[in-house]
């Protein structure tokens, strides 16, 4: 997902406040931006796409959006 520089700064800051790591850094390490666990197994293509947007692993997606 293409974000403006300002929007990327906002989501990086939000993730850093929650987990101590920016969304950009989490995604470069392929870990969840919130729980910092590996983010490699997703239920479906939509969940994998959601990771590119929010940085949430499948477990965190299920907790946030309902499993």
Helices and strands as residue ranges (DSSP letters): H 5-19, H 23-29, H 45-54, H 58-65
